[in-house]
Amino acid sequence: MDTEPLTTPILFLSGAGLPAWIWDEVRAALPVYSVVAAYPRRADATLRDYADTALAQAPADPFTIVAHSIGGVVASQIASTAPERVNGLLGIAASFPTAGTSFLAASPTPQRVLLSLIMRLAGTRPPEKAIRAGQCAGLDEEITARIVAEFEPESSRLYRDNVPARTFPTHSGYVVTTADRQLPEALQHKHATELGPGFRRELPTGHLPMLQDPAALAKTIQKFTASA
């Protein structure tokens, strides 16, 4: 890679339901210690529980957060709870709702209505068809089938709890996935604006660039870290 070597450890915050191995190739390409946070598997876990659980697994301070999808909501809570521990924050197709609103409230009206209906009828595990068409768009069948099989439902509080007032790190950035069927590009730009001005990149992938183009994402993360 043609960037400065990494020194600050990384805490990866995944999107809802996704297994830790999705980050394996990206982590292998980054010459720095990293942790993929495991989320609490209690049906009543609050957003604060998610943040506290992630912080308990985090590398030694200071660390950089790389947050994917709803991981941006967890990162928002961490930025409120323990801002002094976070050196930088990079969102990857991530949701950063305005303070006092939730992931669900920040979703477009059709998606918000659909998500609410699905959660009432079937909990927080989307139908297989939705996982394939949304999160897994652009991936091959082998990886898609594995994602579907290993998807773990999250607490509904992760989607519904409001994010608190928070101050994001000065060194923050956002990567927009321009072929994303899960989180539309226009909405990603809105979340990037909420995160604040700073590092911006685009990747021509679907919602899971760490699987579709791990080399490009790893290089982007390294460039973000080097730009601090």
Residue pairs with C-beta under 8 A, 6 or more apart in sequence:
1 29
1 218
1 219
1 222
3 219
3 222
3 223
3 225
3 226
4 222
4 225
4 226
5 31
5 32
6 30
6 31
6 32
6 222
6 225
6 226
7 32
7 225
8 32
8 62
8 63
8 64
8 87
8 88
8 225
8 228
9 32
9 33
9 34
9 35
9 59
9 60
9 63
9 64
10 30
10 32
10 33
10 34
10 35
10 59
10 63
10 64
10 65
10 66
10 221
11 34
11 35
11 37
11 54
11 57
11 58
11 59
11 63
11 64
11 65
11 66
12 23
12 27
12 34
12 35
12 36
12 37
12 66
12 67
12 68
12 71
13 37
13 54
13 65
13 66
13 67
13 68
13 71
13 72
13 74
13 75
14 20
14 22
14 23
14 36
14 37
14 39
14 68
14 69
14 71
15 68
15 69
15 70
15 71
15 135
15 207
16 69
16 70
16 124
16 154
16 158
16 159
17 124
17 125
17 126
17 151
17 152
17 153
17 154
18 68
18 135
18 147
18 151
18 208
19 147
19 150
19 152
20 36
20 38
22 147
22 208
22 210
22 211
23 34
23 36
23 210
25 210
25 211
25 214
25 215
25 218
26 210
26 214
26 217
26 218
26 221
27 34
27 36
29 214
29 215
29 218
29 219
30 218
30 221
30 222
32 225
33 59
34 59
35 57
35 58
35 59
37 53
37 54
37 57
37 58
37 74
38 53
38 57
39 45
39 50
39 53
39 54
39 74
39 154
39 158
40 49
40 50
40 53
40 155
41 152
42 49
42 155
43 155
43 156
44 155
44 157
45 53
45 154
45 155
45 157
45 158
46 155
46 157
46 161
47 73
47 74
47 77
47 157
47 158
47 161
47 162
47 163
48 77
48 81
48 161
49 155
49 157
50 74
50 77
50 155
50 158
51 74
51 77
51 78
51 81
52 81
54 74
54 78
55 78
55 81
55 82
55 85
58 85
61 84
61 85
62 85
62 86
62 87
63 85
63 86
63 87
64 86
64 87
64 88
64 89
64 90
64 225
65 75
65 78
65 86
65 88
65 89
65 90
66 90
66 92
66 221
67 74
67 75
67 89
67 90
67 91
67 92
67 94
68 91
68 92
68 93
68 94
68 210
69 92
69 93
69 94
69 95
69 182
69 183
69 207
70 94
70 95
70 103
70 154
70 158
70 159
71 94
72 91
72 94
72 95
72 96
72 191
72 195
73 95
73 96
73 97
73 102
73 103
73 158
73 163
74 158
75 89
75 91
75 94
75 96
76 96
76 97
76 163
76 164
76 166
77 163
77 164
77 166
78 85
78 86
79 86
79 89
79 166
79 167
79 168
79 169
80 163
80 164
80 165
80 166
80 167
83 166
83 167
83 169
86 169
87 169
87 171
87 228
88 169
88 171
88 172
88 173
88 224
88 225
88 228
89 168
89 169
89 171
89 172
89 173
89 195
90 172
90 173
90 174
90 175
90 199
90 221
90 224
91 172
91 173
91 174
91 175
91 191
91 192
91 195
92 175
92 177
92 209
92 210
92 217
93 175
93 176
93 177
93 180
93 182
93 183
93 188
93 207
93 209
94 174
94 188
94 191
95 103
95 106
95 183
95 191
96 163
96 191
96 192
96 194
96 195
97 103
97 105
97 106
97 162
97 163
97 191
97 194
98 106
98 163
98 194
99 162
99 163
99 164
99 165
99 166
100 162
100 163
100 164
100 165
101 162
101 163
102 159
102 160
102 161
102 162
102 163
103 158
103 159
103 160
104 112
104 115
104 116
104 159
104 160
105 112
105 162
106 191
107 115
107 187
108 184
108 187
115 159
118 124
118 126
118 127
118 130
119 156
119 159
123 153
123 156
124 153
124 154
124 155
124 156
124 158
124 159
125 151
125 152
125 153
126 134
126 151
128 148
131 147
131 148
131 151
132 144
132 148
133 181
134 181
134 182
134 207
135 147
135 182
135 206
135 207
135 208
136 143
136 144
136 147
136 148
136 206
136 207
136 208
137 179
137 180
137 181
137 182
137 206
137 207
138 179
138 205
138 206
138 208
138 212
139 147
139 206
139 208
139 211
139 212
143 211
147 208
168 195
168 196
171 198
171 199
171 227
171 228
172 195
172 196
172 198
172 199
173 195
173 198
173 199
173 200
173 201
173 224
173 227
174 188
174 191
174 192
174 195
174 198
174 199
174 200
174 201
175 200
175 201
175 202
175 203
175 209
175 217
175 220
176 185
176 188
176 189
176 192
176 200
176 201
176 202
176 203
177 183
177 185
177 188
177 202
177 203
177 204
177 205
177 206
177 207
177 209
178 185
178 202
178 203
178 204
178 205
179 204
179 205
179 206
180 188
180 205
180 206
180 207
181 206
181 207
182 206
182 207
183 207
192 200
199 223
199 224
199 227
201 220
201 223
201 224
203 209
203 213
203 216
203 217
203 220
205 212
205 213
205 216
206 212
209 216
209 217
210 217
